[in-house]
Amino acid sequence: MKILVVAHSLPRPTWGAGTRNYHLLRALGRDHDVSLLALIRPDERGQSADYLRPHTRMVRQVDVPPTGPKRTQQVIALAKGQSYLMALQILPAAQAALDEELSRHAYDAVLFEGLLVAGYRVPRQMRVILDEHNIEHELMWRSYQSGRGLMRRGFNWIEYRRIRPVEISRCERADLVMVTSERERLLLHSLLPEKNVQVVPNGVDTQSFFPDTTVEEIPGRIVFTASFDYYPNVQGALHFAEHIWPLVQRAAPNATWSLVGRNPPPDIARLGNLPGVMVSGSVPAVQPHLAAAQVAIVPLLAGAGTRLKILEALAMRRAVVSTALGCEGIDSIPGKHLVVADEPERFAESIVELFNDPARRATLGEEGRTLVEKHYSWDYCGSQLLAALARAQQTGWSVR
């Protein structure tokens, strides 16, 4: 097939959605004629897209104009009766570029990488594939439920109410919807029983993320890797700092906690003032930070989709402690592949127990690595994408 991929940024394996987009683009390029239309944020301008050339016939870029402060834009969206998130990545210039591209070349399908770019118009006869990185209205509902502060919770409630019908409508328009887990497939099936929904899981580059015996573990080191421009990660880190970290320090006074990830806001940067806490911000590679840690944590209270940070830690044979929500959607077995704890006291106890039990850490690490090698390498996930497209073509894009 000749496929035009529309993405909200250059697919690049340096952060969550960008990593998924990059590896699925590579997989598509193996069997199909692929082109890319990407929105380019101000911080991406001037970056070369040559690394994508082996996988795509064409890369077309559309600059995203600078916007005002986020809070101001949210207030404007509220006043207009719009969803802030749903309007964020729909640009007249991108619609014009898409119209021109579809008029000049005969594409068989358009693949929208994420719900937020799926609002662009395409010809009625065009096949549409929608890759749902998250069930966005579920994410907003959970953020409302777990949020702090009346204003934040109120905003998330309004966003949930505005996103849900649009998300359902965009999924209805698609000929094929892809989700990251069986849990989400069942959720969408309950809303759209006639829709063709297929699971294409998130994955990990098992060649890049592997056990590194050249880096010595630091006794008592905890690591949390995350993109801190994603609020559930911020919320999870603040929750850990307030409710769990003091309990860990009480039981293990020499423990240290490293927060590694891009764009830490002031609330996260200030955690670096706490004893034993280091905030690294963006780093060239997270692997050395994972290799140095004895325990990787995922203390999330909200979120959707599946967490690449867990797959990366498992691939490096790190022992992981996660909330149930943090590891949902991944076919892991609590106690075998990782430790699941929701109560702050139990979360802290689990970390300290792992500090004191190197054999247990090693066993979890071995089982976690085996899990990702079998079911979560990007090669496997790419094969699932290609199989989903082949089934859709064979069945005339109907429900299998």
C-alpha positions in Angstrom: 0.0 0.0 0.0 0.9 3.6 -0.4 0.5 5.2 3.0 0.7 8.8 4.2 1.6 9.0 7.9 0.5 12.2 9.7 2.4 12.8 13.0 2.4 15.6 15.5 6.2 15.8 15.6 9.2 14.2 13.8 9.2 10.5 14.8 12.3 10.2 16.9 13.2 7.4 19.5 14.0 9.8 22.3 10.6 10.0 24.1 7.3 8.1 24.4 5.1 8.9 21.5 8.1 9.8 19.3 9.6 6.4 19.9 6.4 4.5 19.0 6.0 6.6 15.8 9.6 6.0 14.8 9.6 2.3 15.2 6.2 1.8 13.6 7.3 4.0 10.7 10.3 1.7 10.2 8.1 -1.3 10.2 5.7 0.2 7.7 8.6 1.0 5.4 9.6 -2.6 5.1 6.4 -3.7 3.3 4.8 -0.4 2.1 5.5 2.8 0.3 5.4 5.3 3.1 5.4 9.1 3.2 5.4 11.4 6.2 3.7 14.7 7.0 5.0 15.9 10.4 4.1 19.0 12.4 7.3 20.7 13.6 7.4 22.3 17.0 9.6 25.4 17.6 12.2 23.3 19.5 12.4 20.9 16.5 13.1 23.4 13.8 16.3 23.0 12.0 16.7 19.3 12.9 17.5 17.1 10.1 15.0 14.4 9.0 17.7 12.5 7.0 17.6 9.6 9.5 14.0 8.8 8.3 15.0 8.6 4.6 15.6 4.8 4.6 12.0 4.3 5.8 10.0 6.9 3.9 9.7 8.1 0.3 9.0 11.7 1.4 9.1 13.8 4.6 7.1 17.0 4.5 7.3 19.3 7.5 4.8 22.0 8.6 5.9 24.5 11.3 3.7 24.9 14.3 3.5 28.6 15.1 4.5 29.8 18.6 1.5 30.0 21.0 1.0 32.0 24.1 1.3 30.6 27.6 -0.4 27.2 28.1 -2.8 28.5 30.8 -3.9 31.4 28.6 -4.6 29.0 25.7 -6.6 26.8 28.0 -8.7 29.7 29.1 -9.3 30.7 25.5 -10.4 27.2 24.6 -12.8 27.1 27.6 -14.3 30.5 26.5 -14.8 29.2 23.0 -16.4 26.0 24.2 -13.6 23.9 22.6 -11.3 21.2 23.9 -7.9 22.6 24.4 -6.2 19.3 23.6 -8.3 18.6 20.5 -7.6 22.0 18.9 -3.9 22.0 19.8 -2.6 20.2 16.7 -5.1 21.2 14.0 -3.5 23.9 11.9 -4.7 25.5 8.7 -1.2 25.2 7.2 -1.1 21.5 7.9 -4.6 21.0 6.4 -3.5 22.8 3.3 -0.3 20.7 3.0 -2.4 17.5 3.5 -4.9 18.5 0.8 -2.1 19.3 -1.6 -0.3 16.0 -0.9 -3.5 13.9 -1.4 -4.3 15.8 -4.6 -0.9 15.2 -6.1 -0.4 11.5 -5.2 -2.7 8.5 -5.1 -2.5 7.2 -1.6 -4.3 4.1 -0.4 -4.6 5.2 3.2 -3.7 7.9 5.7 -2.4 6.8 9.1 -2.9 9.4 11.9 -0.4 8.9 14.7 -2.6 9.8 17.6 -6.1 11.1 18.1 -5.0 14.7 18.3 -3.9 14.9 14.7 -6.9 12.8 13.5 -9.1 15.8 13.0 -7.8 16.7 9.6 -10.1 16.3 6.6 -9.4 13.6 4.0 -11.5 12.6 1.0 -14.5 10.4 2.0 -13.2 7.5 0.0 -9.8 7.5 1.6 -9.0 4.7 4.0 -8.1 6.0 7.5 -6.0 4.3 10.1 -5.9 5.7 13.6 -3.2 4.8 16.0 -4.6 5.5 19.5 -1.5 6.0 21.7 -4.0 6.5 24.6 -7.7 6.5 25.0 -7.6 10.2 25.5 -11.0 10.7 27.2 -10.1 7.9 29.7 -6.8 9.8 30.4 -8.7 13.0 31.2 -11.3 11.1 33.3 -8.5 9.6 35.4 -6.7 12.9 35.6 -9.9 14.4 36.9 -10.3 11.7 39.5 -6.8 11.8 40.8 -6.1 15.5 40.3 -5.2 18.1 43.0 -6.9 21.4 43.2 -10.4 22.5 42.2 -9.4 24.4 39.1 -7.3 21.5 37.7 -10.0 18.9 38.4 -12.6 21.2 36.9 -10.6 21.7 33.7 -10.0 17.9 33.4 -13.7 17.2 33.8 -14.6 19.7 31.1 -11.9 18.3 28.8 -13.2 14.8 29.4 -16.8 15.8 28.5 -15.6 17.6 25.3 -13.0 15.0 24.2 -15.1 11.8 24.6 -17.7 12.4 21.8 -15.0 13.7 19.4 -12.8 10.6 20.1 -15.7 8.3 19.5 -16.5 10.1 16.3 -12.9 10.0 15.0 -12.7 6.3 15.8 -16.0 5.7 14.0 -14.5 7.5 10.9 -11.4 5.2 10.9 -11.4 2.0 8.9 -8.8 0.5 11.3 -8.1 1.6 14.9 -4.9 0.5 16.6 -4.5 0.4 20.4 -1.6 -0.5 22.7 -3.2 -3.2 24.8 -6.0 -5.8 24.9 -7.6 -3.8 27.8 -8.0 -0.8 25.5 -9.3 -2.9 22.6 -12.1 -4.2 24.9 -12.8 -0.7 26.0 -13.2 0.6 22.5 -15.1 -2.5 21.5 -17.7 -1.7 24.2 -18.1 1.7 22.7 -17.9 0.8 19.0 -18.7 -3.0 18.7 -18.7 -2.9 14.9 -15.3 -1.2 14.6 -12.1 -3.0 13.5 -9.8 -2.5 16.5 -6.4 -4.2 16.6 -3.7 -4.4 19.3 -0.3 -3.1 18.3 1.6 -2.9 21.6 4.3 -0.5 22.6 7.8 -1.9 22.6 11.4 -1.5 23.4 14.6 -1.6 21.4 16.1 -4.7 23.0 19.4 -4.0 21.2 19.7 -0.5 22.7 18.3 -1.4 26.1 20.2 -4.4 27.4 21.8 -5.4 30.7 25.0 -3.3 31.0 27.5 -5.1 33.2 30.1 -2.3 32.7 28.0 0.1 35.0 28.2 -0.7 38.7 24.9 -0.6 40.6 24.8 2.1 43.3 23.5 0.7 46.5 20.1 2.2 47.4 19.7 4.0 44.1 16.1 4.4 42.8 15.4 5.8 39.3 12.3 7.3 37.7 12.6 7.9 34.0 9.9 10.0 32.5 8.9 12.9 30.1 8.0 15.6 32.6 6.0 17.6 30.1 3.3 14.9 30.6 1.3 15.7 33.7 0.7 12.1 35.0 4.5 11.7 35.3 4.7 15.0 37.2 1.8 13.9 39.5 3.4 10.5 40.1 6.8 12.1 41.0 5.2 14.6 43.4 3.1 11.8 45.0 6.2 9.7 45.5 8.1 12.6 47.0 5.4 13.5 49.4 4.0 10.1 50.5 6.6 7.4 49.7 10.1 8.9 49.7 10.1 9.8 53.4 9.2 6.2 54.3 12.0 4.9 52.1 14.5 7.3 53.8 13.4 6.3 57.2 14.1 2.6 56.5 17.1 3.2 54.2 18.8 6.5 55.2 21.5 6.1 52.5 18.9 5.7 49.6 19.1 8.1 46.7 16.5 8.9 44.1 17.3 10.0 40.5 14.6 11.7 38.3 15.7 11.5 34.7 13.7 13.0 31.8 13.1 16.0 29.6 11.4 19.3 30.5 11.1 19.1 34.3 8.8 21.9 35.4 9.6 24.0 38.5 7.7 21.6 40.9 10.0 18.7 39.7 13.1 20.8 39.7 12.5 21.8 43.3 12.6 18.1 44.3 16.3 18.3 43.7 16.5 20.3 47.0 15.4 17.3 49.0 18.2 15.2 50.6 19.2 12.3 48.4 17.2 13.5 45.4 18.8 14.3 42.0 16.9 15.9 39.0 18.8 15.3 35.8 16.5 16.7 33.3 17.2 15.8 29.7 20.1 13.4 29.2 21.7 11.9 26.0 20.7 8.4 27.1 18.7 7.0 30.0 20.4 3.6 29.9 23.3 4.5 32.2 20.9 5.9 34.7 18.8 2.7 34.6 22.0 0.5 34.8 23.2 2.3 37.9 19.9 1.9 39.8 18.9 -1.0 42.0 15.1 -0.3 41.6 13.1 1.5 38.9 9.8 3.0 40.0 6.6 3.9 38.2 4.4 5.5 40.9 1.6 6.7 38.5 -1.9 7.6 39.7 -3.2 8.5 36.2 -2.4 7.7 32.6 -3.6 5.6 29.6 -1.9 3.4 27.0 1.1 1.5 28.3 4.3 2.8 29.8 7.5 2.5 27.7 9.5 3.3 30.8 8.6 -0.1 32.3 9.5 -2.0 29.2 12.9 -0.2 29.1 13.6 -1.0 32.7 12.7 -4.6 32.2 14.8 -4.9 29.1 17.8 -3.8 31.2 17.0 -6.4 33.9 16.0 -3.8 36.5 13.7 -4.7 39.3 10.6 -2.5 39.0 8.0 -1.4 41.6 4.9 0.1 40.0 1.3 1.0 40.9 -1.3 -1.3 39.3 -2.3 1.6 36.9 1.4 2.2 36.1 1.8 -1.3 34.6 -1.7 -1.9 33.2 -1.9 -3.1 29.7 1.4 -4.9 29.9 1.1 -8.7 30.1 3.3 -8.9 33.2 2.6 -11.0 36.3 3.0 -9.2 39.6 5.6 -10.9 41.7 7.2 -12.6 38.7 8.1 -9.7 36.3 7.8 -6.8 38.7 6.3 -5.8 42.0 2.9 -4.0 42.2 2.0 -1.8 45.1 -0.6 0.9 45.4 -0.5 1.9 49.1 2.4 4.3 49.9 3.5 2.1 52.8 3.6 -1.1 50.7 5.3 0.8 47.8 8.1 1.9 50.2 8.4 -1.5 51.8 8.8 -3.1 48.4 11.6 -0.8 47.4 13.5 -1.4 50.7 13.0 -5.2 50.5 14.5 -5.2 47.0 17.5 -3.1 48.2 18.2 -5.9 50.7 17.6 -8.9 48.4 19.9 -9.0 45.4 18.8 -12.5 44.5 15.2 -11.3 44.2 16.3 -8.3 42.1 18.2 -10.6 39.8 15.2 -13.0 39.4 12.8 -10.2 38.6 15.3 -8.8 36.1 15.8 -12.1 34.3 12.0 -12.7 34.0 11.4 -9.1 32.9 14.0 -9.4 30.2 12.5 -12.6 28.9 9.1 -11.0 28.8 10.2 -8.1 26.6 12.3 -10.3 24.3 9.2 -12.5 23.6 6.4 -10.0 23.4 7.7 -6.4 23.4 10.6 -6.0 21.1 9.9 -3.4 18.4 10.5 -6.0 15.8 7.6 -8.0 17.3 5.4 -4.9 17.6 6.1 -4.0 14.0 5.1 -7.4 12.9 1.8 -7.0 14.7 1.2 -3.7 12.8 2.0 -5.3 9.4 -0.3 -8.3 10.3 -3.1 -5.9 11.3 -2.9 -4.1 8.0 -2.7 -7.4 6.0 -5.9 -8.7 7.8 -7.7 -5.4 7.1 -6.9 -5.7 3.4 -7.9 -9.3 3.3 -11.2 -8.7 5.0 -12.1 -5.5 3.1 -11.3 -3.4 6.2 -14.2 -5.0 8.2 -14.2 -6.4 11.7 -12.4 -9.7 11.6 
